[in-house]
């Protein structure tokens, strides 16, 4: 039977951090669901960006704070460092 060794796993740094994004002027009239959509779009864009060093998991509903006075949306998100990209010769 083949068993994995500890070195077989992908050990990359991971943690939880508070991320914050600005709200648009349109956010004043948005519902909670629409505000969450405005949060998921930048997370998806960042995760696809090769220069962005981590992959962010979408936050749980209770981990999102909308501050309309400061015009920000903040979320406590889990993240993991992206794997090193192979260098091309």
Buried (B, 14 or more C-beta within 10 A) or exposed (E): EEEEEEEEEEEEEEEEEEBEBEBEEEBEEBEEEEBBEBBEEBBEEBBEEEEEEBBBBBBEEEBBBBEEEEBBBBBBBBBBBBEEEEEEE
